[in-house]
Amino acid sequence: MTFSDKIKMSGFFAYICFVAASFIFNFNPGKLIGINFYSFSMEMLKLLPCAFILIGLFEVWVKRKTVEKHLGAKSGFRGYLWAVLLAGTTVGGLYVAFPIAYSLHTKGAKLSIIFTYIGASAICRVPMTIFEASFMGIKFSIIRLFASLPLVIVTSMLLGHYLTKRKYKILPGK
């Protein structure tokens, strides 16, 4: 076990001790932290297995040629539109978006389109936008989308061009 692993384990142990002590001594902020952590963990346990099964099916069923055609180097501006549409339907936020982005990369998607997908999945998911519109109003949501999406696409193009020009490669996982 490395030194950083020991630090992580001791931090987690300190967190567990803090939450347990909060319940024992009736410290409400600590109890609330523990309850929120439990609630969040249960939501993730419900969502992530299904999402990873779908990502696995995507890996097996979607051919590399299809991804290269619609999201590859020769896809043009349509690739960015496809990335935004795919990102809008992604459930689970960035927890799911990053594994999908890696899968898209291994299947030949253009780097700038992958960046667009990640950025768009953070700002324009359909459930999040509906929730936002119900609180902030539809006008606010439309203005935010029309202001942020072009910025995401332009910065993705610039970053993708910059990294491609420097022959950046994503290393395979361990």
Secondary structure, DSSP 8 states (H G I E B T S, - for coil): --HHHHHHHHHHHHHHHHHHHHHHTT-HHHHHHHHHHHHHHHHHHHHHHHHHHHHHHHHHHS-HHHHHHHHSTT-THHHHHHHHHHHHH--STHHHHHHHHHHHHHTT--HHHHHHHHHHHHH--HHHHHHHHHHH-HHHHHHHHHHHHHHHHHHHHHHHHHHHHTT-------
